[in-house]
Amino acid sequence: MNAQLELLVSLQDLDTSILEKASLVEEMPRRLSAKQKPLDEAKASLEAKKKEHDALLKKRRAKETEVEDLNQRITKAKARTGEIKTNKEYQAHLKEIEASEKERYKIEDEILSIMEEIEASERFIKEEEKNVKAEEAKVGVMKKEIDAQVEEAKKEIAAIKQKRTAFAASVDQDVYELYMKVMRKHHGLAVVAAKGERCTGCNMNIMPQLFVEIKKGEEISQCPQCDRILYYKEEPAPEKLEEPAQKTE
């Protein structure tokens, strides 16, 4: 194989490794983000329940204030009982006290109902806080794993790039410029194998005469359809089928 073509094949292998590892590094934050979603949902649910809980506490305090006001009103009303002169006024006074007491009982029932909601809310919050902690632990473990993988991938990329620099320096300038031009055009894949009179880059057929030249490997050839640089890769020989055993008389 032409020495320059051989260098390009090696250079393509190195660039493919760099691109794959760079893609892995870019993918890691998305993986973490996907894992973060259940945590964010659990936190949002917890925050919503805490707001609801605070609203229930506020509602209970307001109802308790109403009860206190009614108690004061009832106490004052009962204190005035001795001042009433006529039976009619006395009956009206008793009805007023009775109405206030009924209102108080009603509000006290509402407070009991609210307290039940508060208890249920507190149980939910405790359970959801456990869920949040569990999800935080999972995300924390995954973040450490991802950080380690990213760090390792970056080290590998740096090592491959150093090796690539040495290979690139050995490639003729015009050949390297052609390689980079095709790389940019095809998003990182400039050199591909030709197998069975076919370009494995675009899957189009190659003229027999050109395929002969590619097999020789003496010159740098490009696919007429996609412009990728081609090299010959021998196809594996088909597996031999075992002949059935002959029957013996």
C-alpha positions in Angstrom: 0.0 0.0 0.0 1.1 3.5 -0.8 2.9 4.9 2.3 0.8 8.1 2.3 -2.4 6.1 2.0 -1.3 3.8 4.8 -0.7 6.9 7.0 -4.2 8.2 6.1 -5.8 4.9 7.1 -4.1 5.1 10.4 -5.0 8.8 10.8 -8.6 8.0 10.1 -8.5 5.3 12.8 -7.2 7.9 15.3 -9.7 10.6 14.3 -12.5 8.1 14.6 -11.4 7.2 18.1 -11.2 10.9 19.0 -14.6 11.6 17.6 -16.2 8.6 19.4 -14.6 9.6 22.7 -15.6 13.2 22.2 -19.1 12.1 21.5 -19.1 10.1 24.7 -18.0 13.2 26.7 -20.8 15.3 25.1 -23.3 12.5 25.8 -22.5 12.3 29.6 -24.3 15.5 30.6 -27.5 14.3 28.8 -27.3 11.0 30.7 -27.0 12.8 33.9 -29.8 15.2 33.0 -32.1 12.1 32.3 -31.2 10.8 35.7 -31.8 14.2 37.3 -35.4 14.3 36.0 -36.9 12.0 38.6 -35.1 14.0 41.3 -36.4 17.3 40.0 -39.9 15.8 39.8 -39.6 14.5 43.4 -38.4 17.9 44.6 -41.2 19.7 42.8 -43.8 17.3 44.3 -42.3 17.9 47.8 -42.2 21.7 47.3 -45.9 21.7 46.2 -46.9 19.5 49.2 -45.0 21.8 51.6 -46.8 24.8 50.2 -50.1 23.0 50.6 -49.1 22.1 54.1 -48.3 25.7 55.0 -51.6 26.7 53.6 -53.4 24.2 55.9 -51.4 25.4 58.9 -52.4 29.0 58.0 -56.1 27.9 57.6 -56.0 26.2 61.0 -54.6 29.2 62.7 -57.3 31.4 61.1 -60.0 29.0 62.3 -58.5 28.9 65.8 -58.6 32.7 65.9 -62.3 32.5 64.9 -62.9 30.1 67.8 -61.1 32.4 70.2 -63.2 35.4 69.0 -66.4 33.4 69.5 -65.3 32.3 73.0 -64.8 35.9 73.9 -68.1 36.9 72.5 -69.9 34.0 74.4 -68.1 34.9 77.6 -69.1 38.6 77.3 -72.7 37.6 76.4 -73.0 35.3 79.4 -71.6 38.1 81.6 -74.4 40.4 80.5 -77.1 37.9 81.4 -77.7 39.5 84.8 -78.3 42.9 83.2 -81.3 41.6 81.2 -84.7 42.9 82.5 -87.4 41.3 80.4 -88.1 37.7 79.5 -88.2 38.6 75.7 -84.8 40.1 75.9 -83.6 37.1 77.9 -84.8 34.6 75.2 -83.2 36.6 72.5 -80.0 36.7 74.5 -80.0 32.9 74.9 -80.5 32.5 71.2 -77.6 34.7 70.5 -75.4 32.7 72.8 -76.7 29.4 71.3 -76.0 30.6 67.8 -72.4 31.6 68.7 -71.9 28.2 70.3 -73.2 26.4 67.2 -70.9 28.4 65.1 -68.0 27.6 67.4 -68.8 23.8 67.2 -69.0 24.0 63.5 -65.6 25.7 63.3 -64.1 23.2 65.8 -65.2 20.4 63.5 -63.6 22.2 60.6 -60.4 22.4 62.6 -60.4 18.7 63.3 -60.9 18.0 59.6 -58.0 20.4 58.8 -55.8 18.7 61.4 -56.4 15.3 59.7 -55.4 16.8 56.4 -52.3 18.2 58.1 -51.3 14.8 59.5 -51.8 13.2 56.1 -49.7 16.0 54.6 -46.9 15.5 57.1 -46.8 11.8 56.4 -46.6 12.5 52.6 -43.9 15.0 53.2 -41.8 12.6 55.2 -42.2 9.9 52.6 -41.4 12.3 49.8 -38.3 13.6 51.6 -37.1 10.0 51.7 -37.7 9.7 48.0 -35.7 12.9 47.4 -32.8 11.7 49.5 -32.8 8.4 47.6 -32.8 10.1 44.2 -30.1 12.5 45.3 -28.0 9.6 46.4 -28.5 7.9 43.0 -27.7 11.1 41.1 -24.6 11.6 43.3 -23.3 8.1 42.5 -24.0 8.6 38.8 -22.3 12.0 38.8 -19.2 10.5 40.3 -19.2 7.7 37.7 -19.8 10.1 34.8 -17.1 12.6 36.1 -14.6 9.7 36.2 -15.6 8.4 32.8 -15.3 12.0 31.3 -12.0 12.5 32.9 -10.7 9.2 31.6 -12.1 9.9 28.1 -10.4 13.3 28.1 -7.1 11.7 29.0 -7.5 9.2 26.2 -8.4 11.9 23.7 -5.2 13.9 24.7 -3.1 10.8 24.3 -4.6 10.0 20.9 -4.2 13.6 19.7 -0.6 13.4 20.6 -0.2 10.3 18.6 -2.2 11.9 15.7 0.1 14.9 15.6 3.1 12.5 14.9 1.1 10.8 12.1 -0.1 14.0 10.6 3.4 15.4 10.5 4.4 12.5 8.2 1.6 13.1 5.7 2.4 15.3 2.7 0.8 18.7 3.0 -1.4 18.4 -0.1 -2.5 14.9 0.9 -3.3 16.1 4.4 -5.3 19.1 3.0 -7.3 16.7 0.9 -7.9 14.5 3.8 -9.1 17.3 6.0 -11.4 18.7 3.2 -13.1 15.3 2.9 -13.3 15.0 6.7 -15.2 18.2 7.0 -17.5 17.3 4.1 -18.4 13.9 5.6 -18.4 14.8 9.3 -15.2 13.0 10.3 -15.2 10.0 7.9 -12.7 10.7 5.0 -11.1 7.3 4.5 -13.2 4.1 3.9 -12.6 0.6 2.6 -13.5 -0.5 -0.9 -14.9 -4.0 -0.9 -16.4 -6.0 -3.7 -16.2 -3.1 -6.1 -18.2 -1.0 -3.7 -17.5 2.1 -1.6 -18.4 1.3 2.0 -18.8 5.0 2.7 -21.7 5.7 0.3 -22.5 2.1 -0.7 -22.2 2.9 -4.4 -20.5 0.7 -7.0 -17.0 1.4 -8.2 -15.9 1.0 -11.9 -13.9 -2.2 -12.3 -10.8 -0.4 -13.6 -10.8 2.0 -10.6 -11.3 -0.9 -8.3 -8.2 -2.6 -9.8 -6.2 0.6 -9.1 -7.5 0.7 -5.5 -6.5 -2.9 -5.0 -3.0 -2.1 -6.1 -2.8 0.7 -3.5 -0.1 2.6 -5.4 -2.0 5.9 -5.7 -4.6 7.8 -3.6 -8.0 7.2 -5.1 -11.3 8.7 -4.3 -14.9 7.5 -4.7 -16.4 9.2 -7.8 -19.7 9.5 -6.0 -18.8 10.7 -2.5 -15.1 11.8 -2.8 -14.0 9.7 0.1 -10.5 8.3 0.0 -10.6 4.6 -0.7 -8.3 1.7 0.2 -8.7 -2.0 -0.5 -9.9 -4.3 2.2 -9.9 -8.0 1.4 -13.2 -9.7 2.1 -13.1 -12.7 4.4 -13.2 -16.0 2.6 -16.5 -17.8 2.9 -16.7 -20.6 5.4 -16.4 -24.0 3.9 -19.4 -26.3 4.4 -18.6 -29.7 5.7 -19.6 -32.5 3.3 -22.0 -35.1 4.7 -20.3 -38.3 5.7 -20.6 -41.1 3.2 -22.5 -44.1 4.2 -20.6 -47.4 4.4 -22.1 -50.6 3.2 
